[in-house]
Amino acid sequence: VLGLGLVLAGCGNGFSGEFQDEMGVTRYEFNDDGRVYMSVMGIEAAGEYELDGKRVVVKGPNGTMVLNREGDDLVGPMGLKLTRQE
């Protein structure tokens, strides 16, 4: 999960918000300019993202990760579920 969260990516597109898993271990902050700030187990990284329909695609040196938008949640690999924070 750590390797999946520490990715550096692509393009901006107007999606924004902060998403976090239930335990607070993984947090993603998406800015509407296409930048994303990620924190996984206390390790922080910055990157970029792009939208592809209901998918949020994050690319970087560790490969590509796809998060699927399901309502106010983002669902990723290995059961990762991030909920939008108020």
C-alpha positions as CSV (number, residue, x, y, z in Angstrom):
1,V,0.0,0.0,0.0
2,L,2.9,2.4,0.8
3,G,4.3,2.0,-2.7
4,L,0.9,2.6,-4.2
5,G,0.4,5.8,-2.3
6,L,3.8,7.3,-3.0
7,V,3.2,8.1,-6.7
8,L,4.0,11.1,-8.7
9,A,1.7,12.0,-11.6
10,G,0.2,13.8,-14.6
11,C,-2.4,16.6,-15.4
12,G,-4.9,19.0,-13.7
13,N,-8.6,19.1,-14.2
14,G,-10.8,20.7,-11.6
15,F,-11.3,17.8,-9.1
16,S,-10.6,18.7,-5.5
17,G,-11.0,17.6,-1.9
18,E,-9.4,15.7,0.9
19,F,-9.9,11.9,1.2
20,Q,-8.8,9.6,4.1
21,D,-9.2,6.0,5.0
22,E,-11.1,5.0,8.1
23,M,-8.0,4.6,10.3
24,G,-6.4,7.8,9.2
25,V,-3.3,6.0,7.8
26,T,-3.7,7.1,4.2
27,R,-4.7,10.7,3.2
28,Y,-4.9,12.3,-0.3
29,E,-5.5,16.0,-0.8
30,F,-6.5,16.8,-4.4
31,N,-6.3,20.4,-5.6
32,D,-8.3,21.7,-8.6
33,D,-5.1,22.6,-10.4
34,G,-4.2,18.9,-10.8
35,R,-1.8,18.5,-7.9
36,V,-2.2,15.9,-5.2
37,Y,-0.6,15.7,-1.8
38,M,-0.4,12.1,-0.3
39,S,0.4,10.9,3.1
40,V,0.8,7.2,3.7
41,M,1.8,6.0,7.2
42,G,3.3,9.4,7.9
43,I,5.4,9.5,4.7
44,E,4.4,12.4,2.5
45,A,4.7,12.9,-1.3
46,A,3.4,15.4,-3.9
47,G,2.3,14.6,-7.4
48,E,-0.3,15.3,-10.0
49,Y,-3.4,13.4,-11.2
50,E,-5.9,13.3,-14.1
51,L,-9.5,12.2,-14.4
52,D,-10.7,9.5,-16.8
53,G,-14.5,9.3,-16.4
54,K,-15.1,8.0,-12.9
55,R,-11.4,7.1,-12.5
56,V,-8.8,9.2,-10.8
57,V,-5.5,8.2,-12.4
58,V,-2.2,8.7,-10.5
59,K,1.1,8.0,-12.3
60,G,4.7,8.1,-11.2
61,P,8.0,6.3,-10.7
62,N,6.3,3.5,-8.8
63,G,3.8,2.8,-11.6
64,T,0.1,3.8,-12.1
65,M,-2.6,3.7,-9.5
66,V,-6.3,4.0,-10.4
67,L,-8.9,5.1,-7.8
68,N,-12.5,4.7,-8.8
69,R,-15.0,7.4,-7.7
70,E,-18.0,5.9,-5.9
71,G,-20.2,8.6,-4.5
72,D,-18.1,10.6,-2.1
73,D,-15.5,7.7,-1.8
74,L,-12.5,6.8,-3.8
75,V,-11.8,3.0,-4.0
76,G,-8.5,1.6,-5.0
77,P,-6.4,-1.5,-5.0
78,M,-6.2,-4.0,-2.2
79,G,-9.4,-2.8,-0.5
80,L,-8.3,0.8,-0.1
81,K,-11.3,3.0,0.5
82,L,-10.9,6.8,1.0
83,T,-13.8,8.9,2.2
84,R,-14.2,12.6,1.4
85,Q,-13.5,14.7,4.5
86,E,-15.6,17.7,5.5
